[in-house]
Amino acid sequence: PNTEGDPHIRTVDGVNYDFQSAGEFVLLRDPGMELQARQSAVTTAGPLGANAHTGLSSCVSLNTAVAMRVGDHVISYQPIIHPPLTGEVATYKPNAKPARLQLRIDGEPTVLGAGAIPLSKGGRIIPTNDKGGLEVQIPGGTRIAITPSFWERHQLYYMNINVYHGRAIAGIMGAVAPNNWLPMLSSGQFMGPRPASLAQRHQDLYETFADSWRVDATTSLFHYEPGLTPTSFVVPDWPVSQAQNCLAPPQPGVPAPSAPITPVAQAQAEQICAAVIDGQRRENCIQDVMATGDAIFAETYLQSQKLDQRIVLAPPTLTKPPRNGEVPGNQV
């Protein structure tokens, strides 16, 4: 399962759908692990085309922070945000210095170097590339890979989040039960078949479903600077149903774009994303490059693709003794 680009979700059972809400949500949850993502609304040239699974076209958000509970540890990877003082109006200057990403383990800032960071009771955090990518390896075989990229025009970091060998089936990336169009709600209830009405689909996805998996002050795993809470990152009514203008409102840590967003034509986007092998991922890449007007999104998909293509060592081959052969020595 994964959430990539303008969040395109691939569930644990292979269903692909778009989820563009803004705020902090549970991606996956089981008794030993919970994975959360912060999604921030961003300004684009226009909405994405209609998603094949939901039938909805919408303005977009991006994964801008991630947090997880792994056994006894809480791990977060998020930008350092300097919120406005109480009563001050938040302003975001296009030329402001971008907030760097900070890794925290149990609330303590931790430097991700070239080596592994061990976790108690097994597991570790390792770097995956020289641009700040990392992977959390959990006892039992689950791996959570975070691939960040820096969107220059927005002065903003965003992330692809990929889970390998996961066991959780609940959350935004959870399993979709038969005769349902979305994963189950956090209450355990099911959404049922996809509604015929686009308006009802939008309401079900971005109100009922989104609010069900939205975190609050008691469930969040993120670190917050003074003055910020989970509600600081909620953008009401995002994405707007059948939007024509994709102008995102000010949000903590999300500067306004430094220049108007110019869309990329489909033929050019297809060329930019041609090296992405997986068909669904390539289509997502094309959509993202067209809407954002930036080839950086193709680069991020290619980084995630490299993680998928990592060499898996084959089990060792037994050379001695030969099959059904006898080992010399004392016989009982």
NUBASE-133742 format. One line per 4 residues: their letters; for each residue x, y, z of N, C-alpha, C. Coordinates in steps of 0.05 Angstrom, whole numbers, plus 5000, padded with zeros to 4 digits. Atoms other than C-alpha are relative to their C-alpha. Layout:
BEGIN
A> X Y Z X Y Z X Y Z ~ ...
END
This chain:
BEGIN
PNTE> 5017 4976 5000 5000 5000 5000 5017 5025 5000 ~ 4985 4975 5000 5022 5072 4990 4982 5024 4997 ~ 5013 4974 5006 5002 5145 4986 5022 5017 4987 ~ 4979 4987 5016 5040 5182 4932 4989 5024 4986
GDPH> 5007 4977 5015 5040 5249 4898 4977 5016 5012 ~ 5025 4987 4991 4975 5289 4903 4984 4976 5010 ~ 5003 5028 4989 4952 5235 4950 4983 4981 4984 ~ 5012 5023 5013 4937 5176 4906 5005 4976 5019
IRTV> 4998 5022 4980 4922 5118 4953 4999 4973 4985 ~ 5002 5028 5007 4936 5045 4939 4996 4984 5025 ~ 5007 5014 4975 4902 5003 4992 5016 4974 5003 ~ 4986 5025 4995 4930 4940 5023 4991 4977 4981
DGVN> 5010 5021 5019 4887 4899 4975 4999 5010 4971 ~ 4995 4992 5028 4906 4939 4913 4979 5018 4987 ~ 5019 4981 5011 4848 4988 4905 5013 5028 4998 ~ 4988 4973 5005 4870 5056 4876 4979 5021 5000
YDFQ> 5019 4978 4999 4833 5119 4895 5015 5025 5009 ~ 4989 4975 4992 4848 5193 4906 4987 5010 5026 ~ 5010 4990 4974 4842 5225 4975 5013 5027 5005 ~ 4988 4973 5000 4853 5301 4974 4993 5017 5024
SAGE> 5007 4985 4977 4828 5322 5042 5025 5013 5013 ~ 4978 4987 4986 4871 5369 5085 4997 4997 5030 ~ 5000 5005 4971 4890 5352 5157 5018 4977 5006 ~ 4984 5023 4991 4920 5293 5194 4983 4975 5003
FVLL> 5017 5023 5003 4895 5223 5183 5015 4974 5007 ~ 4989 5027 4996 4907 5150 5202 5001 4986 4973 ~ 4997 5015 5025 4935 5114 5142 4996 4970 5004 ~ 5002 5028 4993 4942 5045 5174 5002 4997 5030
RDPG> 5000 5005 4971 4930 5017 5244 4997 4971 5005 ~ 5005 5027 4989 4939 4950 5278 5011 5001 5029 ~ 4992 4998 4972 4955 4932 5351 5029 5007 5004 ~ 4972 4994 4995 5030 4939 5341 5011 5023 4985
MELQ> 4990 4978 5017 5035 4997 5292 4977 5018 4992 ~ 5019 4981 5011 4999 5060 5272 5015 5020 4983 ~ 4987 4981 5018 5017 5105 5213 4981 5023 4993 ~ 5016 4976 5005 4992 5176 5205 5014 5019 4980
ARQS> 4989 4981 5019 5001 5229 5151 4986 5027 5003 ~ 5011 4973 5002 4991 5304 5148 4997 5007 4971 ~ 5005 4992 5027 4960 5327 5083 4994 5030 5000 ~ 5004 4971 5002 4965 5401 5064 4990 5007 4973
AVTT> 5011 4991 5025 4923 5435 5011 5021 5018 4986 ~ 4981 4984 5016 4965 5466 4955 4986 5012 4976 ~ 5010 4987 5023 4951 5514 4899 5011 4987 4975 ~ 4992 5012 5026 4953 5483 4829 4986 5015 4977
AGPL> 5012 4987 5023 4935 5504 4759 4971 4993 4996 ~ 5027 5009 5002 4871 5465 4764 4996 4973 5013 ~ 5004 5026 4987 4839 5402 4791 5010 4976 4984 ~ 4993 5025 5014 4861 5331 4775 4976 4991 4984
GANA> 5022 5012 5014 4820 5293 4725 4985 4980 5017 ~ 5016 5018 4984 4766 5246 4749 5015 4974 5006 ~ 4988 5025 4992 4793 5187 4788 4983 4977 4991 ~ 5015 5023 5011 4773 5120 4758 4983 4986 5021
HTGL> 5014 5015 4979 4751 5090 4825 4977 5017 5012 ~ 5020 4984 4987 4714 5149 4855 4983 5016 4980 ~ 5014 4984 5019 4693 5186 4792 5002 5030 5006 ~ 4999 4973 4991 4712 5251 4827 5025 5015 4990
SSCV> 4978 4983 5007 4755 5308 4801 5002 5021 5022 ~ 4998 4981 4978 4784 5354 4854 5027 5014 5001 ~ 4975 4987 4994 4837 5403 4875 5016 4982 5019 ~ 4983 5020 4988 4895 5371 4911 5013 5009 5026
SLNT> 4983 4996 4976 4935 5364 4975 5025 4984 4996 ~ 4976 5015 5000 5003 5335 4990 5006 4989 5027 ~ 4990 5009 4975 5033 5292 5044 5024 5017 5009 ~ 4978 4983 4992 5076 5341 5083 5013 4992 5027
AVAM> 4988 5010 4976 5090 5303 5147 4990 4972 5005 ~ 5008 5027 4993 5088 5232 5174 5007 4994 5029 ~ 4995 5009 4973 5084 5201 5243 4991 4971 5003 ~ 5007 5028 4996 5080 5130 5269 5006 4991 5028
RVGD> 4995 5015 4975 5076 5087 5330 5010 4973 4993 ~ 4987 5025 5006 5123 5028 5327 5006 4987 5027 ~ 4995 5012 4974 5118 4984 5389 4997 5022 5022 ~ 5000 4980 4979 5137 5030 5447 5009 5027 4990
HVIS> 4988 4975 5010 5165 5085 5402 4979 5016 4984 ~ 5014 4982 5018 5133 5146 5369 5020 5014 4983 ~ 4981 4989 5019 5170 5169 5307 4985 5020 4982 ~ 5011 4980 5018 5155 5233 5268 5021 5011 4982
YQPI> 4982 4988 5020 5186 5264 5206 4984 5022 4987 ~ 5017 4978 5008 5159 5333 5193 5016 5026 4999 ~ 4985 4975 5002 5179 5404 5176 4999 5016 5026 ~ 5001 4982 4978 5198 5453 5230 4984 5025 4993
IHPP> 5018 4977 5007 5143 5506 5231 5002 5020 5023 ~ 5000 4978 4981 5148 5573 5265 4973 5014 4998 ~ 5027 4988 5002 5075 5592 5279 5000 5029 5008 ~ 5003 4972 4991 5052 5664 5287 4994 5002 5029
LTGE> 5007 4995 4972 5046 5694 5356 4970 5002 5003 ~ 5029 4999 4994 4978 5693 5390 4989 5027 4990 ~ 5013 4976 5010 4933 5742 5354 5012 5011 4975 ~ 4987 4991 5025 4980 5752 5296 4989 4986 4976
VATY> 5010 5012 5024 4956 5740 5226 5022 4985 4986 ~ 4979 5016 5014 4994 5684 5191 5005 5011 4972 ~ 4992 4991 5027 5032 5709 5130 5022 4982 4991 ~ 4981 5018 5011 5073 5666 5084 5014 5013 4976
KPNA> 4986 4986 5020 5125 5701 5043 5012 4981 4979 ~ 4990 5018 5020 5145 5670 4976 5030 4995 5003 ~ 4971 5003 4999 5219 5681 4990 5010 4992 5028 ~ 4993 5009 4973 5217 5655 5062 5017 4975 4998
KPAR> 4982 5023 4999 5270 5604 5081 4983 4975 5005 ~ 5016 5024 4996 5239 5534 5074 5006 4987 5027 ~ 4996 5016 4976 5228 5494 5137 5013 4974 4994 ~ 4987 5025 5005 5274 5435 5140 4985 4978 5015
LQLR> 5013 5023 4987 5250 5365 5158 5015 4992 5024 ~ 4988 5009 4975 5263 5340 5228 4990 4973 5008 ~ 5007 5027 4990 5264 5268 5251 4999 5001 5031 ~ 5002 5002 4971 5240 5257 5323 4994 4971 5008
IDGE> 5006 5026 4988 5240 5193 5363 4992 5005 5029 ~ 5012 4995 4973 5196 5196 5425 5003 5029 5008 ~ 5000 4972 4995 5195 5271 5418 5027 5013 4999 ~ 4973 4989 5000 5271 5280 5416 5010 5003 4972
PTVL> 4988 4997 5026 5303 5310 5354 5023 4981 4996 ~ 4979 5020 5006 5348 5258 5321 5011 5005 4972 ~ 4987 4995 5026 5398 5266 5265 5002 4974 4985 ~ 4999 5023 5017 5391 5217 5208 5027 5001 4985
GAGA> 4975 5001 5013 5462 5201 5187 5002 4979 4979 ~ 4996 5021 5021 5492 5150 5140 4995 4972 5011 ~ 5004 5027 4988 5483 5092 5189 4972 4996 5010 ~ 5026 5007 4990 5424 5057 5220 4996 5011 5028
IPLS> 5007 4992 4973 5388 5083 5282 4985 4977 5012 ~ 5014 5023 4989 5370 5023 5325 4977 5008 5018 ~ 5023 4996 4982 5303 5019 5361 5000 4978 5021 ~ 5001 5021 4979 5294 4983 5427 4979 4979 4992
KGGR> 5018 5023 5006 5260 4915 5423 5000 4993 4970 ~ 4997 5007 5029 5286 4908 5351 4990 5023 4982 ~ 5008 4979 5019 5275 4949 5289 5022 5021 4998 ~ 4981 4979 5004 5315 5007 5261 4990 5019 4979
IIPT> 5005 4980 5021 5313 5070 5218 5025 5003 4983 ~ 4977 4998 5018 5358 5072 5157 4995 5021 4979 ~ 5003 4982 5023 5371 5125 5103 4996 4984 4974 ~ 5005 5014 5026 5347 5107 5033 5011 5015 4977
NDKG> 4987 4984 5021 5376 5164 4991 5012 5025 5013 ~ 4985 4976 4990 5417 5228 4997 4982 5025 5002 ~ 5018 4977 4998 5355 5273 4997 4982 4999 5024 ~ 5015 5001 4976 5330 5255 5065 4980 4977 5002
GLEV> 5017 5024 4999 5294 5190 5049 5007 4982 5022 ~ 4995 5019 4978 5287 5140 5105 4981 4977 4999 ~ 5017 5024 4997 5258 5072 5121 5000 4991 5028 ~ 5003 5011 4973 5231 5047 5187 4995 4971 4997
QIPG> 5002 5029 5002 5242 4973 5192 4990 4989 5027 ~ 5014 5009 4976 5196 4939 5243 5003 4970 5004 ~ 4998 5029 4995 5206 4871 5276 4975 4986 4989 ~ 5022 5014 5013 5163 4821 5238 5000 5004 4970
GTRI> 4996 4997 5029 5183 4847 5169 4987 5024 4987 ~ 5012 4976 5012 5141 4910 5158 5021 5022 4997 ~ 4982 4977 5006 5179 4968 5126 4984 5023 4991 ~ 5014 4976 5008 5154 5039 5120 5021 5019 4989
AITP> 4981 4983 5014 5192 5081 5069 4988 5028 4995 ~ 5008 4972 5004 5188 5158 5067 5019 5012 4980 ~ 4984 4988 5021 5212 5192 5004 4992 5029 4997 ~ 5007 4972 5003 5212 5268 5010 5012 5013 4976
SFWE> 4989 4983 5021 5222 5319 4955 4994 5029 5007 ~ 5004 4972 4995 5227 5394 4955 4988 5013 4976 ~ 5014 4987 5022 5177 5432 4912 5009 5030 5001 ~ 4987 4974 4999 5217 5495 4896 4980 5023 4998
RHQL> 5019 4978 5004 5159 5537 4872 4983 5006 5024 ~ 5015 4996 4976 5121 5527 4936 5017 5001 5025 ~ 4982 5001 4977 5183 5523 4981 4989 4981 5021 ~ 5014 5019 4984 5152 5461 5009 5010 4972 4996
YYMN> 4994 5028 5001 5172 5390 5026 4974 4984 4998 ~ 5022 5019 5001 5124 5334 5007 5011 4972 4999 ~ 4989 5027 4996 5129 5259 5015 4983 4979 4986 ~ 5013 5026 5007 5112 5192 4983 5004 4981 5024
INVY> 4999 5019 4977 5097 5140 5037 4992 4972 4989 ~ 5004 5027 5010 5104 5066 5019 5003 4980 5022 ~ 4999 5021 4979 5090 5006 5064 5004 4973 4987 ~ 4994 5027 5011 5120 4938 5050 4995 4979 5021
HGRA> 5006 5022 4983 5096 4873 5081 4985 5008 5025 ~ 5017 4991 4978 5046 4909 5125 4979 4979 5007 ~ 5020 5019 4991 4995 4870 5166 4974 5015 5007 ~ 5024 4984 4992 4946 4927 5183 4980 5000 4977
IAGI> 5021 4999 5020 4880 4928 5146 4980 5023 5005 ~ 5018 4978 4993 4847 4989 5178 5014 5027 4995 ~ 4989 4974 5005 4856 5062 5158 4994 5009 4972 ~ 5004 4989 5027 4856 5106 5096 5011 4981 4978
MGAV> 4989 5020 5019 4900 5053 5062 4991 4972 5006 ~ 5010 5026 4992 4861 4996 5093 4986 4985 4978 ~ 5013 5017 5019 4827 4939 5058 4971 5009 4994 ~ 5027 4994 5009 4763 4950 5018 4984 4974 5000
APNN> 5015 5025 4998 4712 4897 5037 4982 4996 4976 ~ 5018 5005 5022 4668 4863 4984 4975 5017 5003 ~ 5025 4984 5001 4608 4905 4963 5003 5027 5013 ~ 4994 4974 4989 4642 4968 4989 5018 5015 4980
WLPM> 4983 4984 5019 4676 5026 4952 5023 5013 5015 ~ 4978 4988 4984 4720 5051 5009 5007 4982 5023 ~ 4994 5015 4975 4757 5021 5069 4979 5006 5021 ~ 5019 4996 4979 4716 5014 5132 5007 5025 5016
LSSG> 4996 4977 4982 4707 5072 5181 5015 4991 5025 ~ 4985 5007 4976 4747 5076 5245 4983 4986 5021 ~ 5018 5013 4982 4685 5053 5282 4995 4971 4994 ~ 5005 5027 5009 4685 4988 5243 4976 4998 4982
QFMG> 5023 5000 5019 4624 5007 5202 5010 5002 4972 ~ 4992 5000 5028 4624 5001 5127 4984 5021 4984 ~ 5013 4979 5016 4607 5053 5073 4981 4989 4979 ~ 5018 5012 5019 4572 5004 5027 5009 5006 4971
PRPA> 4993 4996 5029 4570 5007 4950 5003 5030 4994 ~ 4996 4972 5008 4591 5070 4913 4973 5013 4992 ~ 5025 4987 5007 4533 5120 4908 5000 5008 4970 ~ 5003 4992 5028 4507 5138 4839 5006 5029 4997
SLAQ> 4997 4971 5001 4509 5212 4855 5029 5009 5006 ~ 4973 4989 4995 4576 5249 4849 5000 5016 5025 ~ 5002 4983 4976 4553 5297 4903 5001 4983 5025 ~ 5001 5018 4977 4539 5239 4950 5027 4987 5004
RHQD> 4974 5012 4998 4606 5207 4934 5019 5020 5014 ~ 4983 4980 4989 4641 5272 4951 4995 5004 5030 ~ 5008 4997 4972 4603 5279 5016 5010 4975 5017 ~ 4992 5024 4986 4617 5206 5036 5030 4999 5004
LYET> 4971 5002 4998 4691 5210 5020 5013 5022 5017 ~ 4986 4977 4987 4709 5280 5045 4987 5010 5025 ~ 5012 4994 4974 4661 5285 5104 5000 4976 5018 ~ 5004 5023 4983 4640 5218 5132 5026 4984 5003
FADS> 4976 5017 4999 4702 5178 5114 5024 5016 5010 ~ 4977 4984 4991 4754 5234 5123 4998 5006 5030 ~ 5002 4993 4972 4727 5255 5190 5003 4976 5018 ~ 4998 5024 4984 4725 5183 5214 5030 4994 5006
WRVD> 4971 5007 4997 4801 5175 5204 5017 5024 5007 ~ 4986 4976 4992 4820 5246 5223 5010 4998 5029 ~ 4990 5001 4972 4865 5250 5285 4993 5025 5015 ~ 5004 4976 4983 4854 5297 5343 5022 5001 5021
ATTS> 4979 4996 4980 4894 5320 5403 5006 4975 5017 ~ 4996 5024 4983 4885 5254 5439 5011 4976 4984 ~ 4991 5023 5017 4903 5208 5380 5024 5007 4983 ~ 4979 4992 5018 4955 5248 5342 5027 4990 5010
LFHY> 4973 5008 4994 5027 5223 5339 5020 5021 4992 ~ 4982 4979 5010 5056 5288 5311 5010 5017 5023 ~ 4989 4980 4982 5099 5339 5347 4990 5027 4992 ~ 5011 4973 5007 5069 5409 5351 5016 5022 5014
EPGL> 4988 4976 4988 5104 5475 5361 4978 5015 5016 ~ 5020 4984 4984 5071 5523 5411 4981 5015 4982 ~ 5020 4987 5015 5006 5549 5385 4987 4984 4978 ~ 5011 5017 5021 4993 5492 5337 4988 4975 5012
TPTS> 5014 5024 4992 4945 5433 5345 4992 4985 4974 ~ 5010 5014 5024 4915 5381 5297 4981 5017 4984 ~ 5019 4984 5015 4860 5430 5280 5013 5023 4984 ~ 4986 4979 5015 4912 5481 5255 5004 4992 4971
FVVP> 4994 5010 5027 4921 5437 5194 4975 4991 4985 ~ 5025 5006 5014 4848 5426 5177 4992 5023 4983 ~ 5011 4980 5018 4822 5463 5117 4971 4993 4994 ~ 5028 5008 5004 4746 5462 5119 4993 5002 4970
DWPV> 5010 5001 5028 4712 5444 5053 5022 4997 4979 ~ 4980 5007 5021 4776 5422 5019 5001 4970 4997 ~ 5004 4985 5025 4771 5398 4967 4971 5007 4995 ~ 5027 4992 5007 4711 5436 4942 4989 4982 4978
SQAQ> 5013 5016 5020 4662 5395 4902 4999 5015 4973 ~ 5001 4989 5027 4669 5408 4827 5013 5027 4998 ~ 4986 4975 4999 4720 5463 4838 5011 5007 4972 ~ 4988 4991 5024 4744 5505 4780 5027 5015 5006
NCLA> 4976 4985 4992 4796 5547 4817 5013 4986 5024 ~ 4986 5015 4979 4849 5511 4859 5019 5018 5015 ~ 4984 4982 4984 4874 5567 4903 4998 4992 5029 ~ 5001 5010 4973 4893 5539 4971 5003 5023 5020
PPQP> 4997 4979 4979 4884 5582 5034 5026 4998 5015 ~ 4975 5002 4984 4943 5599 5080 4997 4978 5021 ~ 4998 5021 4980 4964 5542 5125 5027 5000 5013 ~ 4974 5001 4988 5020 5532 5175 5020 4984 4984
GVPA> 4979 5014 5014 5084 5515 5139 4996 4997 4971 ~ 5005 5002 5029 5055 5522 5069 5001 5027 4988 ~ 4998 4974 5013 5081 5584 5034 4983 5002 4975 ~ 5014 4996 5025 5042 5614 4977 5020 4996 4977
PSAP> 4981 5004 5022 5072 5596 4909 5012 5026 4991 ~ 4985 4976 5007 5124 5645 4884 4992 5011 4973 ~ 5009 4991 5027 5093 5649 4814 4975 4985 4993 ~ 5023 5015 5009 5028 5630 4780 5007 4973 4990
ITPV> 4996 5028 5009 5022 5556 4766 4992 4997 4971 ~ 5006 5005 5028 5027 5540 4692 4997 4970 4995 ~ 5003 5028 5003 4998 5473 4674 5018 4989 4978 ~ 4985 5014 5020 5037 5422 4633 4981 4984 4982
AQAQ> 5017 5015 5018 5005 5393 4571 5003 4970 5003 ~ 4999 5029 4995 4988 5319 4573 5023 4986 4985 ~ 4979 5014 5015 5036 5299 4518 5028 5004 5013 ~ 4975 4994 4987 5094 5333 4554 5002 4984 5027
AEQI> 5000 5015 4975 5073 5302 4621 5005 4970 4995 ~ 4996 5029 5006 5071 5233 4589 5029 4995 4995 ~ 4971 5003 5005 5142 5243 4565 5016 5002 5025 ~ 4986 4996 4975 5165 5267 4633 4998 4975 5018
CAAV> 5006 5023 4983 5134 5206 4667 5005 4973 4986 ~ 4998 5024 5016 5153 5155 4614 5016 4978 5014 ~ 4983 5019 4987 5205 5121 4658 4987 4986 5024 ~ 5014 5013 4979 5154 5103 4711 4987 4975 4989
IDGQ> 5007 5026 5012 5141 5029 4699 4971 4992 5006 ~ 5027 5009 4992 5077 5013 4738 4979 5018 4986 ~ 5020 4985 5015 5017 5034 4696 4984 5020 5017 ~ 5016 4982 4983 4975 5063 4753 5018 5022 5011
RREN> 4982 4980 4990 5035 5099 4783 5007 5020 4978 ~ 4994 4982 5023 5052 5128 4714 4977 5019 4995 ~ 5024 4983 5004 4981 5153 4705 4998 5021 5022 ~ 5000 4981 4978 4984 5185 4774 5021 5022 4996
CIQD> 4979 4981 5006 5050 5218 4755 4992 5020 4979 ~ 5009 4982 5022 5021 5246 4691 4980 5020 5010 ~ 5020 4982 4989 4961 5275 4728 5013 5021 5018 ~ 4988 4981 4981 5006 5307 4781 5017 5021 4986
VMAT> 4983 4981 5015 5055 5338 4732 4983 5020 4985 ~ 5018 4982 5015 4998 5367 4691 4988 5021 5019 ~ 5013 4982 4981 4963 5397 4752 5019 5020 5013 ~ 4981 4984 4985 5025 5423 4788 5018 5016 4982
GDAI> 4982 4986 5019 5064 5444 4726 5029 4995 5007 ~ 4973 5004 4991 5127 5413 4756 5009 4971 4996 ~ 4989 5026 5005 5170 5354 4735 5011 4987 5025 ~ 4989 5011 4975 5195 5345 4807 4983 4976 5009
FAET> 5017 5022 4992 5135 5299 4818 5008 4973 4987 ~ 4991 5024 5014 5161 5250 4766 5025 4989 5014 ~ 4975 5008 4986 5229 5249 4802 4993 4985 5026 ~ 5008 5013 4975 5194 5230 4867 4989 4972 4995
YLQS> 5011 5027 5007 5156 5173 4834 5023 4981 4993 ~ 4977 5017 5008 5222 5147 4805 5016 4992 5025 ~ 4987 5007 4975 5253 5149 4875 4985 4977 5014 ~ 5016 5021 4988 5195 5108 4902 5002 4974 4984
QKLD> 4997 5023 5017 5202 5061 4843 5026 4985 5006 ~ 4974 5013 4993 5275 5048 4861 4997 4983 5026 ~ 5004 5015 4976 5252 5026 4930 4986 4974 4994 ~ 5015 5024 5007 5204 4976 4899 5019 4980 4985
QRIV> 4983 5018 5017 5260 4949 4854 5025 4991 5015 ~ 4977 5009 4986 5310 4936 4909 5004 4970 4998 ~ 4994 5029 5002 5345 4869 4904 4993 4986 5025 ~ 5007 5017 4977 5316 4817 4950 5019 4975 4998
LAPP> 4981 5022 5000 5369 4766 4969 4986 4973 5000 ~ 5011 5027 5001 5352 4695 4951 5010 4984 5024 ~ 4990 5017 4978 5356 4642 5006 5024 4985 4992 ~ 4975 5015 5007 5423 4606 5009 4994 4972 4989
TLTK> 5003 5027 5012 5430 4543 4968 5017 4980 5015 ~ 4985 5021 4986 5450 4480 5004 5017 4984 4980 ~ 4982 5014 5019 5511 4451 4968 5010 4973 5011 ~ 4991 5025 4988 5533 4397 5018 4983 4995 5025
PPRN> 4995 5023 5017 5514 4344 5031 4980 5000 4977 ~ 5019 5003 5022 5480 4324 4966 4973 4990 5010 ~ 5027 5009 4993 5405 4311 4967 5000 4971 5007 ~ 5003 5028 4990 5391 4247 5007 5028 4988 5006
GEVP> 4973 5011 4995 5466 4241 5019 5004 4995 5030 ~ 4994 5006 4972 5495 4214 5084 5024 5017 5009 ~ 4979 4985 4988 5538 4255 5130 5019 4981 5015 ~ 4981 5019 4987 5601 4217 5151 5001 5007 5030
GNQV> 4998 4995 4971 5608 4208 5226 4988 4976 5015 ~ 5011 5022 4983 5582 4166 5283 4971 4996 4993 ~ 5028 5008 5006 5518 4129 5268 4988 4989 5025 ~ 5013 5010 4976 5468 4115 5324 4984 4975 4993
END
